Structure formats: C-alpha cells, structure tokens
Amino acid sequence: MYYDLKESGKRIKGLRKQFKITQEILAEKLYLSVDSISNIENGKTTCMPEHVARLCEIFDVTADYIYYGVNKE
C-alpha cells in the first residue's frame, strides 16, 4: 500500500470536521501547534505514529484508515 501525505491529511481534516473539532482543539489534544495541524491536514508534513495513535482514539478509527483510507476490523 502507498502512503499519500495529502490524502491522509484530507482524511484527518474530514474526521476533524465530522466531529466538529477545531484545529485549535485538536492541536491541544495532540500537544501540537495549530500550524502543525494545518501542515498535516494539507499534506506538508507527516503525522508521527504517536499522534496517529491518539487520532485513532479520538476519532475511533484504525491507523489503516488514517494512513491508507482502509477500514480493517
């Protein structure tokens, strides 16, 4: 499978909007800056594995979904 930064960022942004969470709130939950969240959502930087794990907890999704858009159960 191929990990696409831009597509992964779009999924994170989509989840954030679906859960009605602002970038500011998500940044606080991940102990990151708002700029970092913006860069991740825009595919400019990768999301570190520890942050992906936290995103999975927050949004109740798998890492496979975050990285590849695939829901595995």
C-alpha positions, 0 to 999 in steps of 0.5 A: 500500500502507498502512503499519500501525505495529502490524502491522509491529511484530507482524511484527518481534516474530514474526521476533524470536521465530522466531529466538529473539532477545531484545529485549535482543539485538536492541536491541544489534544495532540500537544501540537501547534495549530500550524502543525495541524494545518501542515498535516491536514494539507499534506506538508508534513507527516503525522508521527505514529504517536499522534496517529495513535491518539487520532485513532482514539479520538476519532475511533478509527484504525491507523489503516484508515488514517494512513491508507483510507482502509477500514480493517476490523 
